[in-house]
């Protein structure tokens, strides 16, 4: 039971960091980035 809770917490943290990495970073760059095709 405790192991299942720890696994769920680890998965939730991993998903949180992935979503934060892919969704919140582009919003902070309002200008043109280096990989932008401007």
Backbone bond lengths (Angstrom), bond angles and torsions (degrees), N, CA, C in turn:
res aa  C-N    CA-C-N  psi(-1)  N-CA   C-N-CA  omega(-1)  CA-C   N-CA-C  phi
1 X - - - 1.461 - - 1.524 110.72 -
2 X 1.336 116.96 -48.04 1.470 119.60 -179.61 1.522 110.15 -66.67
3 X 1.329 117.00 -36.87 1.471 119.64 179.40 1.526 110.48 -63.77
4 X 1.329 117.88 -39.13 1.465 120.41 178.44 1.519 110.73 -62.41
5 X 1.326 117.05 -41.60 1.466 120.39 179.77 1.523 109.89 -63.65
6 X 1.329 117.28 -42.83 1.469 119.99 179.25 1.518 110.98 -63.64
7 X 1.320 117.62 -39.56 1.471 120.65 178.53 1.521 109.86 -63.90
8 X 1.325 117.62 -43.75 1.466 120.09 179.66 1.520 111.08 -63.44
9 X 1.325 117.42 -38.96 1.465 120.34 178.38 1.523 110.05 -64.90
10 X 1.329 117.61 -42.95 1.467 120.59 -179.90 1.525 110.65 -63.44
11 X 1.329 117.36 -42.59 1.468 120.50 179.12 1.523 110.29 -65.58
12 X 1.317 117.41 -41.11 1.463 120.56 179.74 1.526 110.49 -63.72
13 X 1.329 117.58 -41.28 1.467 120.04 178.11 1.518 111.03 -65.36
14 X 1.324 117.23 -41.54 1.466 120.01 179.36 1.527 110.36 -62.92
15 X 1.330 117.43 -45.25 1.466 120.10 178.49 1.521 110.53 -63.55
16 X 1.332 117.04 -39.72 1.462 120.40 179.70 1.521 110.86 -61.31
17 X 1.335 117.17 -45.16 1.469 119.53 -179.45 1.522 111.23 -68.33
18 X 1.345 118.08 -37.06 1.466 119.88 178.03 1.525 110.67 -65.55
19 X 1.322 116.81 -45.01 1.470 119.80 -179.79 1.521 109.79 -64.54
20 X 1.336 116.52 -40.36 1.456 119.97 179.03 1.524 110.44 -64.29
21 X 1.329 116.89 -39.27 1.464 120.89 -177.92 1.523 111.10 -66.81
22 X 1.343 116.66 -42.55 1.464 119.18 -172.66 1.522 113.14 -89.78
23 X 1.334 118.96 -26.02 1.463 119.11 -174.75 1.522 113.02 -99.78
24 X 1.325 117.92 -39.35 1.457 119.03 -172.70 1.519 113.43 -86.61
25 X 1.326 118.69 -24.24 1.466 119.35 179.75 1.528 112.65 -67.16
26 X 1.344 120.25 -46.56 1.469 118.90 -179.11 1.521 112.67 -63.24
27 X 1.330 118.67 -29.31 1.457 120.07 179.57 1.524 111.10 -68.69
28 X 1.337 117.08 -31.69 1.462 119.24 -179.55 1.526 110.86 -72.14
29 X 1.334 117.39 -30.29 1.465 120.09 178.59 1.523 108.34 -84.02
30 X 1.310 118.34 92.89 1.457 119.40 178.11 1.519 109.89 -79.87
31 X 1.322 117.51 -25.54 1.457 121.07 -179.65 1.514 111.53 -86.78
32 X 1.304 116.36 -170.58 1.454 122.19 -178.59 1.529 109.06 -85.58
33 X 1.332 116.34 128.94 1.454 119.86 178.87 1.514 111.89 -86.39
34 X 1.323 116.42 -179.14 1.462 119.93 -179.68 1.528 110.63 -72.04
35 X 1.342 117.61 -31.05 1.457 119.48 -178.74 1.528 111.67 -93.35
36 X 1.321 116.82 10.33 1.467 120.68 179.23 1.530 109.04 -82.65
37 X 1.318 117.46 146.40 1.465 120.66 -177.19 1.521 113.22 -90.31
38 X 1.334 116.82 34.90 1.468 119.36 -179.60 1.521 110.45 -77.43
